[in-house]
């Protein structure tokens, strides 16, 4: 099985090389990986103690950040490395992260590349987020006796560990991971069925992250002027399906204002063209109050504002749930105690089911049903307030996962485990 895994990694690298001729994203990722070795050699010596966090993409980075911040505060004499697999995570974080000494791509998980990379610096703690497992990396870290922690760990039945042919993968996790901090009881129980007893239930660190960000969120004045007295529906990390809902609302003269923050800013021009009475977020702050009040739609063409803008809305529609690409972060909206709505084609999002069960959100089979539900909520303020209260209770009832995780890691580290 190890041979097959290594063959798959070689195939992945070949895919990147061929795809780089046709897709700029792959080309950028490939070029970035060549710079990874240079970056760590310039920033670290073998005498430095390095805390290393790896995240697949931006969502996992946000999930791991609360833990990394606390560890950086505790071990202020240590250096910090953050690696990514995805360009979307790397591109966003490298522009704004001031915590890490180095932010770079993780090299492809071949035996040689990983050995060369790991030997460039002295890792004393390694953190992986959720279910990002690279087996040659885990093996190399184990050889160097580096403690490996998986935070906000999430196991589900379709993973290869639970297949009859998954023994080699199970063995890697059992032998090379020091501790799994599970999001919930279900993940914990599944891990136990395959012999992963080095684990505990800590909760999801994303709740800590969204609570932290919500506590300092300030809605820009020009957004308040845009809203006037009408309720605001925000479409966060939207795809075409969610934007169709916005079109339906305006076509039926529903009394509301729309804020649309697309998941891909390259689509801003097309969205702006769809709505005749729209303003761009980047321009709106320069406009007078009269122009802001007359506009029906605010199209967000900047990165980094979405989590704050949720605070100025009465209803949130979160993108990604009407197709297989994956539901975006619903907690960023729910933390402000607003009804959080999304499509029902989501997987690997236990928080979505939990929010629905709590009565703070709802999923929908079609965009038509979602649009109708929004209209109902706008007419029924009592129902809207009930859902809002449930969403707020859902967020506040979650455990402080970061505190549990950090205390455990520090205790083990100080005891040389």
C-alpha positions in Angstrom: 0.0 0.0 0.0 2.9 2.3 0.7 4.1 1.8 -2.9 0.6 2.7 -4.2 0.5 5.8 -2.0 3.9 7.0 -3.2 2.8 6.4 -6.8 -0.3 8.5 -6.2 1.8 11.3 -4.9 4.0 11.2 -8.0 0.9 11.3 -10.1 -0.3 14.3 -8.2 3.0 16.1 -8.8 2.7 15.2 -12.5 -0.8 16.6 -12.6 0.4 19.9 -11.2 3.2 20.1 -13.7 0.9 19.4 -16.7 -2.0 21.5 -15.3 0.4 24.5 -14.8 0.4 25.0 -18.6 -3.4 25.6 -18.5 -4.3 26.9 -15.1 -2.6 29.8 -13.4 -3.6 28.5 -9.9 -1.6 25.3 -10.4 1.3 27.2 -11.9 1.4 29.5 -8.9 1.3 26.6 -6.5 4.1 24.7 -8.3 6.3 27.8 -8.3 5.6 28.5 -4.6 6.7 25.0 -3.6 10.1 25.6 -5.2 10.5 28.6 -2.8 9.5 26.7 0.3 13.0 25.4 1.0 14.6 28.8 0.4 12.2 30.4 2.9 12.8 28.0 5.8 16.5 28.0 5.3 16.7 31.8 5.4 14.4 32.1 8.5 15.5 29.1 10.7 18.6 27.6 12.0 18.8 24.2 13.5 19.1 25.8 16.9 15.7 27.4 16.6 12.7 25.6 18.1 9.9 25.6 15.5 6.2 25.1 16.1 4.8 24.0 12.8 1.1 24.2 11.8 -0.1 22.7 8.5 -3.5 23.5 7.0 -5.0 22.4 3.7 -6.5 25.8 3.0 -7.9 29.0 4.4 -10.8 27.4 6.3 -8.5 25.0 8.2 -6.0 27.8 8.9 -8.8 29.8 10.6 -9.7 26.7 12.5 -6.1 26.2 13.8 -5.3 29.8 14.4 -6.7 30.1 17.9 -4.5 27.3 19.1 -1.4 28.5 17.3 -1.8 32.0 18.8 -2.0 30.6 22.3 1.1 28.4 21.8 3.0 31.3 20.3 2.2 33.4 23.4 3.2 30.6 25.7 6.4 29.7 23.9 7.5 33.2 22.9 11.1 32.1 22.3 10.0 29.6 19.6 9.6 30.3 15.9 6.4 29.7 13.9 6.0 28.0 10.5 2.7 27.7 8.7 2.4 25.5 5.6 -0.5 25.1 3.1 -1.4 22.8 0.3 -3.8 25.1 -1.4 -3.0 28.4 -3.1 -6.2 29.9 -1.8 -5.0 29.5 1.7 -1.5 30.6 1.1 -2.5 33.7 -1.0 -4.8 35.0 1.7 -2.6 34.3 4.7 0.8 35.4 3.4 -0.6 38.9 2.8 -1.8 39.4 6.4 -0.3 37.0 8.8 2.1 38.5 11.3 2.2 35.6 13.7 4.4 33.3 11.6 8.1 33.6 10.8 7.5 31.7 7.6 4.3 31.0 5.6 4.9 28.7 2.6 3.6 25.7 0.6 4.1 22.2 1.9 6.3 20.3 -0.6 4.8 17.3 -2.3 4.7 14.3 0.0 7.4 12.3 -1.6 10.0 10.6 0.7 12.9 12.6 -0.7 11.2 16.0 -0.8 9.8 15.7 2.7 13.0 14.5 4.2 14.9 17.4 2.7 12.3 19.9 3.9 12.0 18.6 7.4 15.8 18.5 7.8 16.0 22.2 7.2 14.8 23.2 10.7 14.2 21.8 14.2 10.5 21.0 14.7 9.4 20.6 18.3 5.6 20.6 17.8 3.6 19.8 14.7 -0.1 20.6 14.4 -2.4 19.4 11.6 -5.9 20.6 11.3 -9.1 18.5 10.8 -8.1 15.6 8.5 -5.0 16.7 6.6 -2.8 13.7 6.6 0.4 13.3 4.5 1.9 10.0 5.4 5.5 10.4 4.4 5.5 13.7 6.4 4.0 11.9 9.5 6.6 9.2 9.2 9.5 11.6 8.9 8.3 13.6 12.0 8.0 10.3 13.9 11.6 9.4 13.1 12.6 12.7 14.7 10.4 12.1 17.7 8.3 15.2 17.0 4.9 15.2 18.8 2.1 15.4 16.2 -1.3 16.8 17.2 -4.5 16.8 15.1 -6.8 19.6 16.2 -10.6 19.8 15.4 -10.2 16.2 14.1 -13.1 15.0 12.2 -13.6 11.3 11.1 -16.4 10.1 9.0 -17.4 6.7 7.6 -16.3 7.2 4.0 -12.7 7.8 4.8 -10.2 5.2 3.7 -9.3 4.3 7.3 -12.7 2.6 7.6 -12.3 0.5 4.4 -11.2 -3.1 4.4 -8.1 -2.1 2.5 -7.3 0.8 4.8 -5.0 -1.1 7.3 -1.8 0.7 6.2 -3.4 4.1 6.6 -4.8 3.1 10.0 -1.3 2.0 11.1 0.3 5.3 10.0 -2.1 7.3 12.2 -1.8 4.9 15.1 2.0 5.0 15.1 2.7 8.5 14.0 0.1 10.8 15.6 0.5 11.7 19.3 -3.0 12.9 20.0 -6.3 13.6 18.2 -8.5 16.4 19.5 -11.9 15.5 18.1 -14.7 17.9 17.3 -17.5 15.7 18.5 -18.5 12.4 20.0 -19.2 10.8 16.6 -15.6 11.4 15.4 -14.2 10.2 18.7 -16.2 7.0 18.6 -15.2 6.2 15.0 -11.6 6.7 15.8 -11.8 4.2 18.6 -13.3 1.5 16.3 -10.0 1.5 14.4 -7.7 1.5 17.4 -7.0 5.2 17.7 -7.1 5.5 21.4 -4.8 8.5 21.7 -7.6 10.9 21.6 -10.1 13.1 23.4 -13.2 15.2 22.6 -12.2 18.9 22.7 -14.8 20.6 20.4 -14.3 22.7 17.3 -11.8 25.6 17.5 -13.8 27.5 14.8 -16.3 28.5 17.5 -13.5 30.2 19.4 -12.3 31.9 16.3 -15.6 33.3 15.2 -16.4 34.5 18.8 -13.0 36.3 18.9 -13.6 38.0 15.5 -17.2 38.9 16.4 -16.1 40.6 19.6 -14.2 43.2 17.6 -16.4 43.5 14.5 -17.5 47.0 13.6 -19.8 47.6 10.6 -18.6 50.5 8.4 -20.8 53.6 8.6 -21.5 53.6 4.8 -22.9 50.1 5.1 -25.4 51.3 7.7 -26.3 54.2 5.4 -26.9 51.7 2.6 -29.2 49.6 4.7 -31.5 52.5 5.7 -34.6 51.1 7.4 -34.9 48.0 5.3 -33.7 44.5 6.4 -30.4 43.3 4.9 -29.9 39.9 3.4 -26.3 39.0 3.1 -25.0 36.3 0.7 -21.7 35.2 2.1 -19.1 33.3 -0.1 -21.9 33.1 -2.7 -22.0 31.0 -5.9 -24.4 31.5 -8.7 -27.2 29.6 -7.0 -27.3 31.8 -4.0 -27.2 34.9 -6.2 -30.2 33.6 -8.0 -32.1 33.8 -4.7 -31.2 37.5 -4.6 -32.5 38.1 -8.1 -35.8 36.4 -7.1 -36.2 38.6 -4.1 -35.7 41.8 -6.1 -37.8 40.6 -9.0 -40.7 40.1 -6.6 -40.3 43.5 -5.1 -39.4 42.0 -1.7 -38.6 45.0 0.7 -35.0 44.4 1.5 -31.4 45.3 0.7 -28.8 42.7 -0.5 -25.1 42.4 0.3 -23.4 39.9 -2.0 -19.8 38.7 -1.2 -18.8 36.1 -3.8 -16.5 33.3 -3.0 -14.4 34.2 -6.1 -13.7 37.9 -6.7 -13.2 37.2 -10.4 -16.9 37.0 -10.7 -17.6 40.5 -9.3 -18.0 42.1 -12.7 -20.6 39.5 -13.8 -22.5 39.9 -10.5 -22.4 43.7 -10.7 -23.9 43.5 -14.3 -26.8 41.3 -13.1 -28.1 44.0 -10.7 -28.8 47.3 -12.4 -29.1 49.2 -9.1 -25.9 48.0 -7.4 -22.8 49.5 -5.9 -19.3 48.1 -5.5 -18.1 47.9 -1.9 -14.8 49.5 -2.7 -16.6 52.6 -4.1 -19.5 52.9 -1.7 -17.5 54.5 1.1 -16.9 57.5 -1.2 -20.6 58.1 -2.0 -23.0 60.4 -0.3 -25.8 59.1 1.8 -28.5 59.7 -0.8 -26.8 57.4 -3.4 -26.3 54.7 -0.8 -29.9 54.8 0.3 -31.1 54.4 -3.3 -29.0 51.4 -4.1 -30.5 47.9 -3.7 -27.4 45.8 -3.8 -23.9 46.1 -2.4 -21.3 43.9 -4.2 -18.3 43.2 -2.0 -15.1 43.3 -4.2 -12.6 43.2 -1.3 -11.2 40.4 0.8 -11.4 40.2 4.5 -14.7 42.1 5.2 -17.3 39.3 5.2 -17.1 38.2 8.8 -17.7 41.9 9.8 -20.5 42.5 7.4 -22.5 39.6 8.8 -22.9 41.8 11.9 -25.0 44.3 9.8 -27.5 41.8 8.4 -30.8 40.4 9.5 -30.6 37.2 7.5 -27.6 35.3 6.1 -27.4 33.0 3.1 -24.1 31.1 3.1 -22.8 29.8 -0.2 -21.7 26.4 -1.4 -24.6 24.3 -0.3 -26.3 23.9 -3.6 -23.5 21.8 -5.2 -20.7 19.4 -4.3 -18.0 22.1 -3.9 -18.6 22.3 -0.2 -20.5 24.6 2.2 -18.6 27.7 3.3 -18.3 28.8 6.9 -21.8 29.1 8.5 -20.4 29.9 11.9 -19.2 33.4 10.8 -22.8 34.3 10.3 -24.4 32.4 13.2 -22.1 34.0 15.7 -24.0 37.3 15.2 -27.3 35.6 16.1 -29.0 35.8 12.7 -30.9 33.1 10.8 -28.3 31.2 8.8 -29.6 29.6 5.6 -27.9 27.3 3.0 -28.4 24.6 0.4 -28.7 21.0 1.6 -25.9 19.4 -0.5 -23.3 19.6 2.1 -21.0 16.9 3.5 -18.4 16.9 6.3 -20.1 19.8 8.0 -21.4 18.5 11.3 -21.9 22.1 12.5 -24.6 22.6 9.9 -26.7 19.7 11.2 -26.1 20.9 14.7 -27.2 24.4 13.9 -30.4 23.1 12.2 -31.1 20.9 15.2 -30.8 23.9 17.5 -33.2 25.8 15.4 -30.7 28.5 14.4 -30.5 27.7 10.7 -32.1 25.8 7.8 -31.1 24.0 4.6 -33.1 23.9 1.4 -33.3 21.6 -1.6 -33.9 24.4 -4.1 -33.2 28.1 -4.5 -37.0 28.7 -4.9 -37.7 27.2 -1.5 -35.0 29.3 0.0 -36.3 32.5 -1.5 -39.8 31.7 -0.2 -38.5 31.0 3.3 -36.7 34.4 3.3 -39.9 36.2 2.3 -41.7 34.4 5.2 -39.0 35.5 7.7 -39.2 39.1 6.5 -43.0 39.1 7.2 -42.8 37.2 10.5 -40.5 39.1 12.8 -41.4 36.9 15.7 -40.2 33.8 13.9 -37.0 35.6 12.8 -36.3 36.6 16.4 -36.8 33.1 17.6 -34.3 31.7 15.0 -31.8 34.5 15.8 -31.9 33.6 19.5 -31.4 29.9 18.7 -28.4 30.7 16.5 -26.8 32.8 19.3 -27.5 30.1 21.9 -25.9 27.5 19.6 -22.7 29.4 19.3 -22.4 30.4 23.0 -23.1 26.8 24.2 -20.1 25.4 22.5 -17.0 24.5 24.6 -13.8 26.5 24.7 -11.9 24.0 22.5 -8.8 26.1 22.3 -8.3 26.2 26.1 -8.7 22.4 26.3 -6.3 21.7 23.5 -3.6 24.2 24.5 -3.6 23.0 28.1 -3.2 19.4 27.0 -0.4 20.2 24.5 1.6 22.4 27.0 1.4 19.7 29.7 2.7 17.0 27.4 5.4 19.3 26.0 6.6 20.4 29.4 6.8 16.7 30.5 8.7 15.8 27.4 6.0 13.6 25.9 
